[in-house]
């Protein structure tokens, strides 16, 4: 029971990001509990969210959830609490006599206590309308042009590209994908181990692993140190493109699947 | 196909057909009163209808056809969407004066700028809304889940199958029915097939414009229930929306909040759950509390519940819990047990999804 409570508090702590923004919600909740006279609004803004929060904190509920879903998603039950509506409604109710100044003050408080989504580490100006790194598109287009019409090409690419390549073209199959980065999702993958887990990529071991996975191409980040040379392993260096070396295995034939649909 | 033609076709299937389908069905939702055929609810009704159609067609195709025949699904979906929208288009034409009045009522230019506070706050809200759409269109947000969901859409477009290839690597697989039941990537894929536009463009650049707008519309409707929609309430509603939009932008206190999902993962089913389905359910609850004898709140909630399984496998459970608990709270508040009873069909729709999920 104690272990579950610790985990639940960890979920809440992670959800709040240890920022003070949700203190605003707590304050709004208290204000409405004291001042809100309409029964319907009290029910939806006070009693219902409190009920949800209490149920969320019960270890048996957490235990039941874990049997059905992953513990990592337990925080989604907190989405049932109408945080943004409550804060906005309370602010307007409190500040209704000085709406412009009050709105500005409320916004300033939210800015001070919150965190701007547009300055986060995972956001950048879009290179293109697909919102994929332009290097992904350039490398993919080049690989497709070198594939002699095959729509069943297997490639080994560095980890920073694996999330994006197949969002551009699914004719490019990956020796390893996102599953290797999430613990418990996949079996050991020698191509991933050689490309990502070594400080210096051993070209001989990488070539052997890629041939095991029937890779037609290998893409290497030009900045990553390597031991040896893939050309000595029988690969052809085709291009250096957007900071990536692109190698082709001439020994690996291209696969040509029959189309699946009547397209 | 030229880029302009692609965009026109996309707007047709993504916006015009759902809205006309909503116009066709709004009298059913509202109890047959033609005077309230057209309004903000029309738009939302139309989208939920399109989502329900998508799920109802894609599920049997997924289960019953070899390799999940995506081409068959997309053809049937297009046919049914057009069939649903044609009566609405005819109704809009027949009642075009009423449509104009309803649109004028929604915009209310006189009321929007009547008082200084209303004008300032409405302009601020409009500016923030445009900023949200601009940033959604011009910023790339990295999320690892796209390697699954967006790739799933592209796989269907490029292979003509549904859920027969692993998105991460491309090797063939048996269907992961648990994830496959949330067929929202197929909606994106269908739009791509009709328009010829790359599904990743639709997901990352276009869907945020639609879903941020739908969320904003839902919250705006909530503000109408909280403050009223008379002239006096306009300034308060504008203030509500301004504070809400700022909260959306600065609500990125962790990667787990609905606001983070709304602005960085808009095209994913989980974001639609937290920013459209749950607020939509809140709206239905408050409307039911204020107008317990009207049909619309319960009908809208039922449509929402019918569509929720499209977005994520956990949506039926969350919507079920939210609606039943919220309905109980509202029933107690207004001292009318029929409110709770009238939400039971929506609960049953969620339960049907849960049974299906457990069965597979």
Interface residues (C-beta under 8 A of the other chain):
Chain A: X14 X15 X16 X17 X19 X21 X22 X39 X40 X41 X42 X43 X44 X47 X48 X51 X52 X68 X69 X73 X75 X76 X77 X78 X79 X80 X82 X83 X84 X85 X87 X88 X89 X91 X92 X95 X96 X99 X100 X102 X103 X106 X107 X110 X111 X113 X114 X115 X116 X117 X118 X120 X122 X123 X124 X125 X126 X127 X129 X130 X131 X132 X133 X151 X154 X162 X163 X164 X166 X167 X168 X169 X170 X171 X172 X173 X174 X175 X176 X177 X178 X179 X181 X259 X260 X261 X262 X263
Chain B: X67 X69 X70 X71 X116 X117 X120 X121 X124 X135 X137 X138 X139 X140 X141 X142 X143 X144 X146 X147 X148 X150 X151 X154 X155 X158 X159 X160 X161 X165 X166 X167 X168 X169 X170 X171 X198 X200 X201 X204 X205 X219 X222 X226 X227 X235 X236 X239 X240 X241 X242 X243 X244 X246 X247 X248 X249 X250 X251 X252 X253 X254 X256 X257 X258 X259 X260 X263 X264 X270 X273 X274 X278 X279 X282 X285 X286 X289 X290 X314 X317 X318 X321 X322 X325 X326 X329 X330 X332 X333 X334
